[in-house]
């Protein structure tokens, strides 16, 4: 068994790249490459939740799909329980899918409208030959009950359910094969706020009960802080900061992370009056032609010449707080609008919102 599992990591991602060719014309001539994920490395410890945040188009969902081999990576390694998933295929890859599953963003598009809920949830059980005969129906009803749905719903179709209920069906399907690792690809972004609380609380309950490990992809910083043990921030195909949730929110090192946190609204007029949001100028560069050096330098308010020429290393600045920025140590002092006291105010607010999310009524649908 490799070090990737013996060191306590369930998943180890090493220099992962996912590039998509751009072709043109009748002859399908290759004219460029979209670098959706461009050399990222991180690990996910057994039993933890790693949050992955960033702007739309930064490569979050592609990362999740590449880890599960739904996209075969262009380069790099993905170790799961010590096994390099990029090296397996066919029957071996199919067996591996029992241990790794995905909850998709759109709970309606990911469900077959021509299949009943019972068929949707039981299909993975049949594919992997986990139950036989009447035991399949019993297991299906058990799974529906586990995610807070009435087992009698098994004969209904997806269009008969609300968004939150459909997402519960998707969760039941993912759990049907008893996985140990689940990629949650923005599982609450398409839901109402009150329903988001129910789904997030359900995921936490299932994690405690079944010993699951999550990669949780989302936009909502409050939700990510609530459910995640550690948080990674992505920008233009790269992970630019990674730390424990409390550290990331109270003292962000990367200017991009600081800008994201400055956008979190705080419902306190006195605090908001003193805060100044960091407005990033310009558009996100195209992954077809990312800028040299630090990818963020074209929008960074504290960039220097070195940022434009050399790509910063992904370094540990103490206590497992990683950042890829040439000015990480001095970024807080150089940006007064993200001074420590204001960053702490954002962290306190996010913690308060997370507490509300935790205690909000999660009535079963």
C-alpha positions as CSV (number, residue, x, y, z in Angstrom):
1,X,0.0,0.0,0.0
2,X,1.3,3.4,-0.9
3,X,2.0,6.4,1.4
4,X,-1.1,8.0,0.1
5,X,-3.3,5.9,2.4
6,X,-0.9,5.0,5.3
7,X,-0.5,8.7,6.2
8,X,-4.2,9.0,7.0
9,X,-5.3,10.5,3.7
10,X,-8.2,8.8,1.9
11,X,-7.7,10.8,-1.2
12,X,-4.4,12.2,-2.5
13,X,-4.4,14.5,-5.6
14,X,-1.0,15.1,-7.1
15,X,-0.3,17.7,-9.9
16,X,-3.8,17.1,-11.4
17,X,-4.4,18.6,-14.8
18,X,-7.6,18.5,-17.0
19,X,-7.1,20.1,-20.4
20,X,-9.7,20.1,-23.1
21,X,-8.7,20.5,-26.8
22,X,-10.4,23.2,-28.8
23,X,-11.0,22.2,-32.4
24,X,-12.2,24.1,-35.4
25,X,-13.3,23.4,-39.0
26,X,-14.4,20.3,-40.9
27,X,-11.1,18.6,-40.3
28,X,-11.4,19.3,-36.5
29,X,-8.0,21.0,-36.4
30,X,-6.8,21.7,-32.9
31,X,-6.5,25.4,-32.3
32,X,-6.1,25.6,-28.6
33,X,-6.4,24.1,-25.2
34,X,-8.7,25.0,-22.3
35,X,-6.8,24.5,-19.1
36,X,-9.8,23.8,-16.8
37,X,-7.6,22.3,-14.1
38,X,-3.9,23.2,-14.3
39,X,-1.7,21.3,-11.9
40,X,-3.3,21.1,-8.4
41,X,-2.3,19.1,-5.4
42,X,-4.2,18.4,-2.1
43,X,-5.3,15.6,0.1
44,X,-8.6,14.7,1.9
45,X,-8.3,12.9,5.2
46,X,-10.5,10.0,6.0
47,X,-13.7,11.2,7.7
48,X,-13.3,14.9,7.0
49,X,-15.0,17.4,4.7
50,X,-12.8,19.4,2.4
51,X,-14.7,22.5,1.0
52,X,-13.8,23.8,-2.5
53,X,-14.8,27.3,-3.3
54,X,-14.2,29.8,-6.1
55,X,-15.9,31.8,-8.9
56,X,-17.9,30.0,-11.6
57,X,-15.6,28.6,-14.3
58,X,-12.6,28.2,-12.0
59,X,-12.5,24.4,-12.4
60,X,-14.2,23.2,-9.2
61,X,-16.7,20.8,-10.8
62,X,-14.1,19.6,-13.3
63,X,-11.8,18.8,-10.3
64,X,-14.5,16.6,-8.7
65,X,-15.2,14.8,-11.9
66,X,-11.5,14.2,-12.7
67,X,-11.0,12.8,-9.2
68,X,-13.8,10.3,-9.8
69,X,-12.5,9.6,-13.3
70,X,-15.7,10.8,-15.0
71,X,-13.1,12.8,-16.9
72,X,-9.8,11.0,-17.5
73,X,-7.1,13.5,-16.3
74,X,-4.7,14.9,-18.8
75,X,-1.9,14.6,-16.3
76,X,-1.3,13.8,-12.6
77,X,-2.3,11.2,-10.1
78,X,-5.3,10.6,-7.9
79,X,-4.8,8.1,-5.1
80,X,-7.8,6.6,-3.4
81,X,-7.0,4.2,-0.5
82,X,-3.5,3.9,-1.9
83,X,-4.5,3.1,-5.4
84,X,-3.8,5.4,-8.4
85,X,-7.2,5.7,-10.1
86,X,-5.7,7.2,-13.2
87,X,-4.0,3.8,-13.9
88,X,-7.1,1.6,-13.7
89,X,-9.9,1.0,-16.2
90,X,-12.6,-1.4,-17.3
91,X,-13.7,-3.9,-14.6
92,X,-11.3,-2.6,-12.0
93,X,-12.6,1.0,-12.4
94,X,-16.2,-0.2,-12.2
95,X,-15.5,-2.0,-8.9
96,X,-13.8,1.2,-7.6
97,X,-17.0,3.1,-8.2
98,X,-18.7,1.3,-5.3
99,X,-16.4,3.3,-3.0
100,X,-16.6,6.7,-4.7
101,X,-19.9,8.5,-5.6
102,X,-21.2,11.9,-6.7
103,X,-24.1,14.1,-5.8
104,X,-24.8,16.4,-8.7
105,X,-25.7,20.1,-8.7
106,X,-29.0,19.9,-10.6
107,X,-31.3,17.4,-8.8
108,X,-33.7,17.2,-11.7
109,X,-31.3,16.9,-14.7
110,X,-29.4,14.1,-12.9
111,X,-32.5,11.9,-12.5
112,X,-34.0,9.9,-15.4
113,X,-37.5,11.3,-15.8
114,X,-38.7,7.9,-17.3
115,X,-37.7,5.9,-14.2
116,X,-39.5,5.7,-10.9
117,X,-37.7,6.7,-7.8
118,X,-37.5,3.1,-6.7
119,X,-35.8,2.2,-10.0
120,X,-33.4,5.1,-9.8
121,X,-32.2,4.2,-6.3
122,X,-32.1,0.5,-6.8
123,X,-30.3,0.6,-10.2
124,X,-26.8,0.9,-8.6
125,X,-27.6,-2.0,-6.2
126,X,-28.5,-4.2,-9.3
127,X,-25.4,-3.0,-11.3
128,X,-23.0,-4.0,-8.5
129,X,-25.0,-7.1,-7.6
130,X,-25.3,-6.1,-3.9
131,X,-28.8,-7.5,-3.2
132,X,-31.0,-10.1,-4.8
133,X,-34.8,-10.5,-5.2
134,X,-37.0,-8.9,-2.4
135,X,-33.9,-7.6,-0.6
136,X,-33.5,-5.0,-3.4
137,X,-36.9,-3.5,-2.6
138,X,-36.2,-3.6,1.1
139,X,-32.8,-1.8,0.7
140,X,-34.4,0.8,-1.6
141,X,-37.1,1.6,1.0
142,X,-34.4,1.7,3.7
143,X,-32.4,4.3,1.7
144,X,-35.4,6.5,1.1
145,X,-36.2,6.4,4.8
146,X,-32.5,7.2,5.5
147,X,-32.6,10.5,3.6
148,X,-36.0,11.5,5.1
149,X,-38.4,10.4,2.4
150,X,-41.5,8.2,2.7
151,X,-40.7,4.7,1.4
152,X,-44.1,4.7,-0.4
153,X,-42.6,7.4,-2.7
154,X,-40.7,4.6,-4.6
155,X,-43.4,4.3,-7.2
156,X,-43.5,8.0,-8.1
157,X,-41.5,9.8,-10.8
158,X,-39.0,12.7,-10.3
159,X,-41.3,15.4,-11.7
160,X,-43.7,14.7,-8.8
161,X,-41.2,16.0,-6.2
162,X,-39.9,19.4,-5.1
163,X,-36.2,20.4,-5.6
164,X,-35.3,19.4,-2.1
165,X,-36.9,16.1,-2.3
166,X,-35.2,15.4,-5.7
167,X,-31.9,16.1,-4.1
168,X,-32.7,13.7,-1.3
169,X,-33.3,11.1,-4.1
170,X,-29.9,11.9,-5.6
171,X,-28.3,11.4,-2.2
172,X,-30.1,8.1,-1.7
173,X,-28.8,6.9,-5.1
174,X,-25.3,7.9,-4.2
175,X,-25.5,6.0,-0.9
176,X,-27.0,2.8,-2.5
177,X,-23.6,1.2,-3.1
178,X,-22.3,2.1,0.4
179,X,-19.4,4.5,-0.6
180,X,-16.7,5.8,1.7
181,X,-16.0,9.0,-0.4
182,X,-18.6,11.3,-1.9
183,X,-18.1,14.4,-4.1
184,X,-20.9,16.9,-3.5
185,X,-20.9,19.1,-6.5
186,X,-22.8,22.2,-5.4
187,X,-25.6,20.1,-3.9
188,X,-27.6,23.1,-2.5
189,X,-27.0,25.9,-5.0
190,X,-30.2,25.2,-6.9
191,X,-32.3,25.1,-3.7
192,X,-34.2,27.6,-1.6
193,X,-32.3,28.8,1.5
194,X,-34.6,26.9,4.0
195,X,-34.2,23.7,1.9
196,X,-30.4,24.3,1.8
197,X,-30.4,24.0,5.6
198,X,-32.2,20.7,5.5
199,X,-29.9,19.2,2.9
200,X,-26.7,20.4,4.6
201,X,-27.9,19.0,8.0
202,X,-28.8,15.7,6.3
203,X,-25.3,15.4,4.8
204,X,-23.8,16.0,8.2
205,X,-26.0,13.5,9.8
206,X,-25.2,10.9,7.2
207,X,-21.5,11.6,7.5
208,X,-21.6,11.0,11.3
209,X,-23.7,7.8,10.9
210,X,-22.0,6.2,7.9
211,X,-18.4,7.6,8.4
212,X,-18.4,9.3,5.0
213,X,-15.6,11.6,3.6
214,X,-16.8,14.6,1.5
215,X,-15.4,16.9,-1.1
216,X,-17.9,19.7,-0.8
217,X,-18.0,22.1,-3.8
218,X,-20.1,25.3,-3.3
219,X,-20.3,29.1,-3.8
220,X,-21.9,30.0,-0.5
221,X,-19.1,30.8,2.0
222,X,-21.4,30.4,5.0
223,X,-22.5,26.9,3.9
224,X,-18.9,25.9,3.2
225,X,-17.7,27.1,6.6
226,X,-20.5,25.3,8.3
227,X,-19.9,21.9,6.8
228,X,-16.1,21.9,6.1
229,X,-13.1,21.0,8.2
230,X,-10.7,22.5,5.8
231,X,-11.3,24.8,2.8
232,X,-9.5,25.1,-0.5
233,X,-9.9,28.2,-2.7
234,X,-9.6,27.8,-6.5
235,X,-8.9,30.5,-9.1
236,X,-8.5,29.8,-12.9
237,X,-7.7,26.1,-12.5
238,X,-5.4,26.4,-9.6
239,X,-5.7,26.0,-5.8
240,X,-4.4,29.3,-4.4
241,X,-5.1,28.8,-0.7
242,X,-5.9,26.0,1.7
243,X,-6.4,26.0,5.4
244,X,-8.7,25.0,8.3
245,X,-12.0,26.9,8.1
246,X,-11.3,29.1,11.2
247,X,-7.9,30.1,9.9
248,X,-9.0,30.8,6.4
249,X,-11.9,33.1,7.5
250,X,-10.1,34.9,10.3
251,X,-6.8,35.6,8.6
252,X,-6.8,34.9,4.8
253,X,-3.4,35.1,3.2
254,X,-4.2,35.4,-0.5
255,X,-5.7,38.6,-2.0
256,X,-8.3,36.7,-3.9
257,X,-9.5,35.0,-0.7
258,X,-9.6,38.4,1.0
259,X,-11.8,39.7,-1.9
260,X,-14.2,36.8,-1.6
261,X,-14.6,37.3,2.2
262,X,-15.0,41.1,1.8
263,X,-18.1,40.3,-0.3
264,X,-19.8,38.5,2.5
265,X,-22.6,40.8,3.7
266,X,-22.9,41.4,7.5
267,X,-26.3,42.4,8.8
268,X,-24.9,45.0,11.2
269,X,-25.0,48.6,10.0
270,X,-22.1,49.7,12.3
271,X,-19.8,46.9,11.0
272,X,-20.8,47.5,7.4
273,X,-20.2,51.2,7.7
274,X,-16.6,50.5,8.6
275,X,-15.9,47.8,6.1
276,X,-14.9,48.4,2.5
277,X,-15.5,45.8,-0.1
278,X,-12.6,44.9,-2.4
279,X,-13.8,45.3,-5.9
280,X,-11.7,43.3,-8.3
281,X,-11.1,45.1,-11.6
282,X,-11.2,43.4,-15.0
283,X,-12.6,40.0,-16.0
284,X,-11.3,36.6,-15.2
285,X,-8.7,35.7,-17.8
286,X,-9.6,32.9,-20.2
287,X,-8.4,29.4,-19.4
288,X,-7.6,29.2,-23.1
289,X,-4.8,31.7,-22.6
290,X,-4.0,32.1,-18.8
291,X,-1.6,34.9,-18.0
292,X,2.1,34.1,-17.1
293,X,3.3,34.1,-13.5
294,X,0.5,34.3,-10.9
295,X,-2.8,33.8,-12.7
296,X,-4.4,36.4,-10.4
297,X,-1.9,39.2,-11.1
298,X,-4.1,40.8,-13.7
299,X,-6.7,41.6,-11.1
300,X,-4.6,41.8,-7.9
301,X,-4.4,45.2,-6.3
302,X,-1.0,44.5,-4.7
303,X,0.7,42.7,-7.6
304,X,4.4,43.4,-8.2
305,X,6.6,42.7,-11.2
306,X,7.6,39.3,-9.8
307,X,4.0,38.3,-9.8
308,X,3.8,38.9,-13.5
309,X,6.9,36.8,-14.3
310,X,7.1,33.9,-11.9
311,X,4.4,31.5,-10.7
312,X,4.4,31.5,-6.8
313,X,4.9,28.1,-5.1
314,X,2.1,26.6,-3.0
315,X,3.7,27.0,0.4
316,X,2.8,26.2,4.1
317,X,2.9,29.4,6.1
318,X,2.4,27.6,9.4
319,X,-0.2,25.2,10.9
320,X,-1.2,23.7,7.5
321,X,-2.2,27.1,6.1
322,X,-1.1,27.0,2.5
323,X,-1.1,29.8,0.0
324,X,0.3,30.5,-3.5
325,X,1.2,34.2,-3.3
326,X,4.5,36.1,-3.4
327,X,3.1,38.6,-0.9
328,X,1.2,36.3,1.4
329,X,3.0,37.4,4.6
330,X,2.4,41.1,4.0
331,X,-1.0,41.0,2.2
332,X,-3.0,41.9,5.3
333,X,-0.9,45.0,6.0
334,X,-1.0,46.1,2.4
335,X,-4.7,45.9,2.2
336,X,-6.3,48.0,5.0
337,X,-9.8,47.2,4.0
338,X,-9.1,43.6,5.0
339,X,-7.4,44.4,8.2
340,X,-7.5,41.7,10.9
341,X,-10.4,43.2,12.9
342,X,-12.6,43.3,9.8
343,X,-11.6,39.8,8.7
344,X,-12.6,38.6,12.2
345,X,-15.9,40.4,11.9
346,X,-16.6,38.4,8.7
347,X,-15.5,35.2,10.4
348,X,-17.8,35.9,13.4
349,X,-20.7,36.6,11.1
350,X,-20.1,33.4,9.0
351,X,-19.9,31.4,12.3
352,X,-23.2,32.9,13.4
353,X,-24.9,32.1,10.1
354,X,-23.5,28.5,10.3
355,X,-24.9,28.1,13.8
356,X,-28.3,29.2,12.5
357,X,-28.0,26.7,9.7
358,X,-27.2,24.0,12.3
359,X,-30.2,24.7,14.5
360,X,-32.7,25.6,11.8
361,X,-35.7,23.3,11.6
362,X,-34.8,20.4,9.3
363,X,-38.3,18.9,9.2
364,X,-38.6,15.7,7.1
365,X,-40.3,16.2,3.8
